[in-house]
Amino acid sequence: MHKIFIILLLSTSLAACKKTPPEPEPIVPIPPTTYYYPPIGSDTWETVSPAALGWDVAKLNDALSFAQSKNSYGVIILYKGRIVAENYWNGWNLNTRYPIASAGKTVTAFLVGLAQQEGTLNINNKTSQYLGTGWTSAPPAKENLITVRHQLTMTTGLNENVPDDNCTTPACLTYKTDAGGQWYYYNAPYRLLQDVVARATGTNYNVYTKTRLADKIGMKNFTWLDYVLYLNTRDMARFGSLILRQGNWNGTQLMTDNSYFSAMTNTSNPYNLSYGYLWWLNGKSSMMAPASTLVFPTMLAPAAPPDMISALGKGDKKIYVVPSKELVVVRQGDDAGQVLLGPSSFDNDFWAKLMQAIR
């Protein structure tokens, strides 16, 4: 009897020892709390896994696959300055430099603000103060209505119906309506902003970009060529990060003119509510598109966060900046299949997928 009891007791004890251990507590993602700035002069760049942010990895990969299928050759997603995703296709790598088309306009907008901050120009001054009288073919009284601010906001009133909208000679720049009287996405007056900065500062535009911006944030592979900026994806991301931080880079405030920065990233004219100083703005009640005078009763990208601002260029060059999500997203490559010069359906389609991944 005692032997039977001992055998039963041992059997019970062994069974207890073989019990399945309790499931471990799920790991709660702990996203970074500080903002990260990649060091200057180095390819070092901290990363953070999407899983650590609580993102849906499968849906993130779906968004990236969609981007790849649309002629994207480089995509970077930053959260609080850290790389969440960095993908290259078509033989590209982190050093591949490519023209960013009109996305470079936003860099010019920033440089204009720096020049005003330094006291070398004032955006409310007439453009002829910097380019000289006769920079257009408009009557002198009408030319003198055009200010640097009108160039920043695409409201110069110059006639956009020309064979080449990149032509900056006076013969190509004719009067249509008084400055401030319409919005039209006209390249030539924008291009001359670079000449305004160069003449106002007495500095070559590439040199001014290098000393005032590129060297400060580590944009090592930039160049302006025929008014077009060439960058790699990481340098685009650096600039986007600077804008996300309102002109601050690792404790140094490059843009101290807060009123200019605010004006640059908010509605700048009564015609196209989705346009700042050469920046495209999401979340507005209406928008206009390049090469059109129509007003569309919609925001740029309904699927994206309303506070997103964007640098947009022909061929779907993109720098998206989203303060509410602390995100910077870069898309480089060739035409995603759209005909518009700036906004395109890629903006909404890509963000519809990306927002499914972000929790």
C-alpha positions in Angstrom: 0.0 0.0 0.0 2.8 2.4 0.9 4.6 1.5 -2.3 1.5 2.3 -4.4 1.2 5.7 -2.6 4.9 6.5 -3.3 4.5 5.5 -6.9 1.4 7.7 -7.3 3.2 10.6 -5.5 6.2 10.3 -7.8 4.0 10.1 -10.9 2.2 13.3 -9.8 5.5 15.1 -9.2 6.9 14.1 -12.6 3.7 15.2 -14.3 4.0 18.6 -12.5 7.5 18.9 -13.7 6.4 18.4 -17.3 3.8 21.2 -17.3 4.2 23.6 -20.2 5.9 26.7 -19.0 3.8 29.9 -19.0 3.8 32.0 -22.2 6.3 34.9 -22.0 4.8 38.4 -21.7 4.6 40.0 -25.1 7.3 42.6 -25.8 5.9 46.1 -25.9 7.5 48.1 -28.6 9.5 51.0 -27.2 10.0 53.6 -29.9 12.9 56.1 -29.6 12.1 59.2 -27.7 14.9 61.5 -28.9 15.5 62.9 -32.4 18.5 61.6 -34.3 20.8 63.5 -36.7 23.2 61.4 -38.8 26.8 62.6 -38.4 28.3 64.9 -41.0 31.0 63.4 -43.3 29.9 59.8 -42.6 27.6 57.1 -44.0 26.7 56.1 -40.4 23.0 56.4 -39.8 21.0 54.9 -36.9 18.2 52.6 -37.8 15.0 51.5 -36.0 13.1 48.4 -36.9 9.4 48.8 -37.9 8.6 46.1 -35.4 10.1 48.2 -32.6 7.7 51.0 -33.6 4.7 48.6 -33.6 4.3 48.9 -37.4 2.8 46.1 -39.5 5.9 44.8 -41.3 3.9 42.9 -44.0 2.0 46.0 -44.9 5.1 48.1 -44.9 6.7 45.6 -47.3 3.5 45.9 -49.5 3.9 49.7 -49.6 7.6 49.3 -50.6 6.8 46.7 -53.2 4.2 49.1 -54.7 6.8 51.9 -54.8 9.2 49.5 -56.6 6.6 48.6 -59.2 6.2 52.3 -60.0 9.7 53.0 -61.2 11.0 53.9 -57.8 14.8 53.4 -57.5 15.3 54.7 -54.0 13.0 55.0 -51.0 13.9 56.0 -47.5 11.5 56.3 -44.5 12.7 58.1 -41.4 11.1 58.1 -38.0 12.5 60.7 -35.6 15.5 60.9 -37.9 16.3 57.1 -37.8 16.0 54.9 -40.9 13.0 52.6 -40.7 13.4 51.5 -44.3 15.9 52.1 -47.0 15.5 50.3 -50.3 17.3 50.6 -53.7 16.4 49.0 -57.0 17.5 49.4 -60.6 21.2 49.2 -59.7 21.0 52.2 -57.4 22.7 52.6 -54.0 23.0 55.2 -51.3 25.5 57.3 -53.3 23.5 57.4 -56.6 22.9 61.0 -57.5 20.0 62.0 -59.7 18.1 65.2 -60.6 15.2 65.9 -58.3 13.5 68.3 -60.7 11.1 70.7 -59.1 11.5 69.1 -55.7 14.6 71.3 -55.6 12.4 74.4 -55.5 11.9 73.8 -51.8 15.7 74.0 -51.3 15.7 77.4 -53.1 12.8 78.5 -50.8 14.9 77.7 -47.8 18.0 79.5 -49.2 15.9 82.6 -49.9 14.8 82.6 -46.3 18.5 82.3 -45.2 19.5 85.2 -47.4 16.7 87.4 -46.0 17.7 86.3 -42.5 21.2 87.5 -43.2 19.9 90.9 -44.4 21.1 90.6 -48.0 17.6 90.5 -49.5 14.0 91.2 -48.6 11.2 89.1 -50.2 8.9 92.2 -50.2 11.3 94.1 -52.4 10.7 94.3 -56.2 12.7 91.7 -58.1 14.2 94.4 -60.4 16.1 95.6 -57.3 18.2 92.5 -57.7 18.0 91.6 -61.3 18.0 95.1 -62.7 15.3 96.9 -64.7 14.2 95.2 -67.9 14.5 91.6 -66.6 11.1 91.1 -68.2 9.4 92.6 -71.3 6.6 93.9 -69.2 6.0 97.6 -69.1 8.3 99.1 -66.3 5.3 99.9 -64.1 4.1 96.4 -64.3 7.5 94.8 -63.9 8.0 96.9 -60.7 4.9 95.2 -59.2 6.7 91.9 -59.1 8.4 91.1 -55.8 10.6 88.2 -54.7 7.6 86.9 -52.8 5.6 86.7 -56.0 8.4 84.5 -57.4 8.2 82.3 -54.3 4.4 81.9 -54.6 4.0 81.5 -58.4 2.0 84.7 -58.6 4.2 87.0 -60.8 1.4 87.5 -63.3 3.9 86.9 -66.2 2.5 85.1 -69.2 3.0 81.4 -69.0 1.9 80.7 -72.6 5.4 80.5 -74.0 7.1 77.8 -76.1 9.7 77.2 -73.4 8.7 77.8 -69.8 12.3 77.5 -68.7 13.4 80.5 -70.9 14.5 83.3 -68.6 15.4 86.0 -71.2 13.3 89.2 -71.1 11.8 88.3 -74.5 10.2 85.2 -72.9 8.9 87.1 -69.8 5.9 89.1 -70.9 3.0 90.7 -69.0 -0.3 88.9 -68.6 -1.8 90.3 -65.4 -0.7 92.3 -62.4 1.5 90.5 -59.9 -0.5 88.8 -57.3 -3.5 88.4 -59.6 -3.3 84.7 -60.4 -1.5 81.5 -59.5 0.2 79.5 -62.3 3.1 77.0 -62.0 5.6 78.9 -64.2 9.2 77.7 -64.1 11.1 80.7 -65.5 10.3 83.2 -62.7 11.2 80.5 -60.2 14.6 79.8 -61.9 15.4 83.5 -61.6 15.1 83.3 -57.8 18.5 81.5 -57.9 19.9 84.5 -59.7 18.2 86.8 -57.2 20.0 85.0 -54.3 23.3 84.9 -56.1 23.3 88.6 -56.9 21.9 89.7 -53.6 24.6 87.8 -51.7 27.4 88.3 -54.3 28.0 84.5 -54.1 27.8 81.7 -56.7 24.6 79.7 -56.1 26.4 76.4 -55.7 28.8 78.0 -53.2 26.0 79.6 -51.3 24.1 76.3 -51.1 27.3 74.6 -49.9 28.3 77.1 -47.2 24.8 77.9 -45.8 23.1 74.6 -46.1 24.9 71.5 -47.4 28.0 71.7 -45.1 25.7 72.4 -42.1 23.7 69.2 -42.5 26.0 66.9 -44.4 24.5 67.0 -47.9 27.8 65.8 -49.5 26.6 64.9 -53.0 24.7 67.9 -54.2 25.1 70.1 -57.2 23.0 72.6 -59.1 23.2 72.2 -62.9 21.2 74.4 -65.2 19.0 75.4 -62.3 18.2 71.8 -61.4 19.4 70.2 -58.1 21.1 66.8 -58.1 20.9 64.8 -54.9 21.1 61.2 -53.6 18.3 59.8 -51.5 20.1 60.3 -48.2 20.8 63.9 -48.9 17.1 64.4 -49.7 16.3 62.8 -46.4 18.7 65.1 -44.6 17.0 68.1 -46.0 13.6 66.7 -45.2 14.8 66.1 -41.6 15.9 69.7 -41.4 12.5 70.9 -42.4 10.7 68.5 -40.0 12.8 70.1 -37.2 11.8 73.6 -38.4 15.3 74.5 -39.6 17.2 73.1 -36.7 20.1 70.6 -37.2 21.3 68.9 -34.1 20.9 72.0 -31.9 22.0 74.6 -34.4 19.1 76.7 -35.7 19.9 77.4 -39.3 16.6 79.1 -39.9 16.1 81.6 -37.1 13.4 83.6 -39.0 10.4 81.8 -37.6 7.9 84.0 -39.5 9.5 83.2 -42.8 9.5 79.4 -42.0 5.9 79.6 -41.1 4.9 81.5 -44.2 7.0 79.0 -46.3 5.0 76.0 -45.1 1.5 77.5 -45.0 -0.9 78.8 -47.7 0.7 81.7 -49.5 -1.9 82.9 -51.9 -5.7 83.0 -52.2 -5.8 80.9 -55.4 -4.0 77.7 -54.7 -4.5 76.9 -51.0 -2.2 73.9 -51.3 0.9 76.0 -52.1 3.3 77.7 -49.7 6.7 79.1 -50.7 7.4 76.5 -53.4 6.2 73.8 -50.9 3.0 71.7 -51.6 0.6 71.5 -48.7 -1.8 68.7 -47.8 -5.0 68.9 -45.9 -6.4 72.0 -47.6 -9.9 72.3 -49.0 -8.8 72.8 -52.6 -5.8 72.6 -54.8 -4.5 73.6 -58.2 -2.1 71.6 -60.4 0.8 72.5 -62.6 -0.1 73.4 -66.2 -3.8 74.1 -65.2 -5.9 77.0 -64.1 -8.6 74.8 -62.6 -9.3 74.6 -58.9 -10.0 71.1 -57.6 -12.1 70.8 -54.4 -9.9 68.3 -52.8 -6.7 68.0 -50.8 -3.5 66.8 -52.5 -3.4 63.3 -50.9 -6.5 62.4 -48.9 -4.9 59.2 -47.7 -1.9 61.0 -46.2 -1.8 62.9 -42.9 -3.3 66.4 -43.4 -0.3 68.2 -42.0 2.1 66.7 -44.6 4.1 69.1 -46.7 5.9 68.0 -49.8 8.7 68.8 -52.2 7.4 67.5 -55.5 9.2 67.2 -58.8 8.6 66.0 -62.3 9.0 62.2 -62.6 7.7 61.8 -59.1 10.6 63.0 -57.1 9.3 63.3 -53.6 10.3 64.5 -50.1 7.3 64.1 -47.8 7.5 65.7 -44.3 4.9 64.8 -41.7 5.4 66.6 -38.4 2.4 64.8 -36.6 4.0 61.4 -37.3 7.6 62.6 -37.1 8.2 61.1 -40.5 10.3 62.0 -43.5 9.8 59.9 -46.6 11.8 60.1 -49.8 11.0 58.6 -53.1 13.5 58.9 -56.0 13.3 57.4 -59.5 11.5 58.0 -62.7 7.9 58.7 -63.7 5.5 56.6 -61.7 3.0 56.7 -64.6 1.4 60.1 -64.0 1.3 63.2 -66.2 1.4 66.0 -63.6 4.6 67.8 -62.9 4.2 67.8 -59.1 1.2 66.2 -57.4 0.2 62.8 -58.8 -1.9 59.8 -57.9 1.3 58.1 -56.6 1.2 60.5 -53.6 -2.2 59.2 -52.5 -1.8 55.5 -53.6 1.6 55.1 -51.8 0.4 56.8 -48.6 -2.8 54.7 -48.6 -0.6 51.7 -48.3 2.0 53.2 -45.9 -0.7 54.4 -43.5 -2.0 50.8 -43.2 1.5 49.9 -41.9 1.8 52.7 -39.4 0.0 52.0 -36.2 
